[in-house]
């Protein structure tokens, strides 16, 4: 089969499409013919050797897949050949076939395409649990969402409204991206490339600040976001896209009972009840038309270098999908 391998860390050019063996399955596994693969910043971090955990080489990236069950292990029950499924895996998704534990599969509802389904596992689950599990969002609260036109951001805007947020403030770097966030349901728009954007957010909340903030840039954006928090506010960190680590004095949080919380999706994946229940809920939102998934482009596996280049150049909108 064809698969994208990384044999050395580096830029997009280290991604190579090679011929490799089709993976074998164990008694509790199934073989999936991959129909769509989600592309994420985590994949670029893996490629560069900058991921949260070490990436041993050679390595096949790709954590979210949608496809069809083609082979079933002898101990597997309740899963049949031909089933349309979506799931999250540790790695190996940039390939034509993947072996997956059967208990990790989530059925794709009728009417939901593979491309739409694969836009959910990583970014959808991240947006869901950043807001609900880690951010503890309550009805009527105000939410600040940075990079609101991105994969996680655009879903977080919609989910915040579905979860009952009273006000959603979206930030982005261009007028086009802000317009997209507005379309997703944001109540207020702020360009975070303009000086003093943190003061604008304070004004939008009448000086109170936001109850929940989603932050994935790091550096100066982190420090300015802290200034936007209300009393009892929660700032959830789920990335550092700028490459800059922020340092601060934790004791400064005490005065207003504020929290800074870290989020790492693989920890959620270790709790099957959190993972499976929430992904089924997200797919239900999609099937009912309550959650809009934006697929920004689909590309063949052979164009993976271009895809990573576009993603890191911030020239994409919504979810980018590879088709093996």
N, C-alpha and C positions, 0 to 999 in steps of 0.2 A: 504494500500500500504506500501511498504518498504521505509524508509527514514533514512538518517543519522542525528542524533541529537546530539547537544552539550548541556549538562545540567550543566556543570561546566567548567571553563577555565583551561587549562593545556596542557600537552603533547598529542601526537597522541592517547594515550590510552583512552582519554575522548570521542573519537568519537564512537558512538554506533548506530548500525543498529536496528531500532525499527519499530513496526507496528503503523501507524498513519492513520488518516482519509484522504481519497482523498479530495483535496481542492474543494470547490464549486466555481462556476464562477458567475460573475455579468453580467449585460446586455451587457456591452461593452468588455467582456473578452472572452477568449477561453481556453479550457483545452488541455494541451499538454501531450501526452505520450512521455516521455523523452527517447531518444535513445542514447544520448551521453552527458556527462557533462565534461566541462573543469576544471582542477585542477590548482590552482594558489597560489602564495605566500600570496595573500590577504586572502585566506581561512585559512592558518596557522596563520596569524595574528589575524583573527577573533577568531579562536580557543583559542589562547593564551590570548585574551583580550587586544591585542596590536594594534588594527586597528586604523585608523585615526579617526573614529567616534565610539562611544560606541556600544558594541554588547550585546543586551538584551537576556537573557536566558529564556527558552530553545531556541535554534537556529538551523536551518537547513542551512548549508553553500551551496555554489554553485551559481555563478552569470552568467555563460554562459551555455546555453543549446541548443541542436538541437533535433528535434523530429517531431512528426506528430500530427496535429490537430485532436482531437477526439470528441470535443463538442464545439459548437459555441453559444455565447450569443445572445439574441433576437434582440439587436440593432446593431449587427456586420454585416457589408457589405464588400464584396470583399474578404472574407476569407471563404474557404470551408473545410469541413471535409476531411481528407486525405492529406491536403497540407503539404509539407515538409518545415520546417521553422528553422531559427536560430535566437536567440535573447540574449540580456543581461537583467538580472533581478537583483533586489536588493539582494535577497537571496532565498533559497529553492530549489536549483538545484540538490542537492544530494538526489534525490527522483525519484520514478517511474512516478509521475504525477505532473504537475505544472499548476497553473492558471496564465495567462498572459494577460495584456491589448492587445487587438487586434492590436492597432496602433503601437505596438513596434515590430511586426513581420517582418522579412526579408525573402523572399523566397530563398530556396537553389537551385541554378542552376542545371540542369541536368548534371550528370557526377561527381558531387561533393558529396562525402560521408558525413554522419553525423559526423564521426570522424574528417574529414578534416574541415568541416564547423565550428565545435565547437572550433577549434584551432584559429579562427579569432577574435571573438568579443572583448575579453578583451585585449589580447596581440597584435592582429592586429590593433585594433583601437588605442591602446596606442602608438605603433610604428608609426602609421600614423600621429597622432596628436602631438606627441612629436616632430617629424621632421618638419611637415608642419605648424601646427597651432601655437605651442609654440616656436619651434626652427626657424621658418620662413626660412627654407632651400631654398637657391636659386641655380640655375644651376651653376655648376662649382665649388661650395664651397667644402671645406674639412670637413668631419664628423668623429668624434671619438665616437666609440660605445663600452662601457664596457660590459662585460659578453655577448660577441657577439655570443656565442653558445647557450644561453638560449632562452626561448620562445619569449620575446620581442626583444632581441638582434638579433637573427637570422632573424627575419622579418624586423627589422630596417635596417640591412645590405642590404637586397634585395630592400626594398622600397627606401632607399637612392639612390641606383643606378637607380631605375625606375624614381625617381624624378629628376635625372640629376646631382647628386653629382659628382664632379670632382675626388675626392679621398676619399675612405673609409678606415679608420684605425680601426682595430678590436683588442680588448684585451680579453684575457681569461687566465685561470689559468693552463692549461695543453696543451701539444703539440697536443693531440687528439682533444681538443675543438678548438684550433687554426686552425687545418686542416679543421674542419667542417665549421668554419667561412670563410675560404678561398673558400671552395666549394660553399658557399652562395653568393660569389662575392666580398669579402673584398680584397682590394688592398695591404694592409700592415698588418702584424700580430705582436702583442706585448704581451709578457707574463707579466701580471701586478704583479706577485708574485716575480719578479726579481727586485733587487735594481736598482734604476735609470731609471725606465721605462718612467718616464715623460720626461727625457732628450732625450731618444730615439725618442719620439714622436715629440719633438721640431726639432730634426735632420731630421726626415722624412718630415717635412714641411719647411725645409731650414731656420729654426728659426722663421718663421712667426707665427706658431701656427695654431690651428684648428678653423674653423668658428662656428661649432656647436658640442657640446659634450653632450652625453647622460650618466647620472650618477645615479646609484641606489645603491651604496655601502655605501656611507657616510664616516665619519671619515677622516682618512688620505688620502683615495682615492679622496675624494672631494677636499682637499687642493692641491694635486698634479695635479688634473685635471684643477683647476683654472690656474695653471702655464702653462698649455698647450693651453690656449685660445689665439686666435689672437686678434688684435684690432677689435672692434665691434663684438667680439665673443659672442655666447650665450650658456650658460650651463643650461641644463634642468634637474632638479631633479625629479625623479619619484619613489624614494624609498630610504630605508636605511637598506639594507640587513645585514650589519655588526652589526646593533643595536646601532651604535655610531652616535650621532648627531654632526655635524660639526658646529663650530662657526668661524666667520670671521668678518672682518671690512668692511662693505659695501663701505666705502669711497675708498678702494683699487681698486674698479672697475672703478672709475672715470678717472684715468689716460689714459686708453685705450678704454674708451666707451664700456665696457663689461657689460653683463647682466647675472644674475642668475635668472632662472624662475622655478616656481613650476608647476607640472602637477598632476592632480587628475581626473581620467576618469569620475567619477560620475558627475562632472561639465559639461563635454562634453555631457553626456547623457541627461542633462536638455535642450539641444538645439537640437531639433529633426532634424533640417536641417543638422547639423554637423554629428550627429550619423548615420542617415539613408543613406545619400548620400555617406559618406565615407565607410560604411560597404558594400553597393552595389558595390562600386568601387573595394574594396578589393576582393569580391567574383568574380567579373568579371576578375580580374587579375588571380585568381586561376583557373577559368574555361578555360581561354585562355592559361594556362600553363606558365604564366609569373611570378607567385609567388609560390614558393615551400613551402609547409607546412610539417613540420617534426613531425609526431606523434611518440613520444619516447616510448610509451607503452599504452596498454589498459588493464584495470583491472575491475573485477566485483565490485559492490558496497560493497560486503562483505570484500574486501581487502583494505578498505579505510585507516585503521591504517598503513598498510605497505606503501601505496602510500604517505601519509604525511611524514612518516619516510624517505623514499627515497628522496623526494623533498627537505626536510630540510637538509639532509645529502649531498646535491649537487651531488647525484648519478644518476641524470636524464639528458637527452638531448632532446631538443625539447618539444613538448606538451605531457602532461600526461592526459589521458582521462579515466573517470569512465563510465562503462556501467551498468545502472540499470537493 
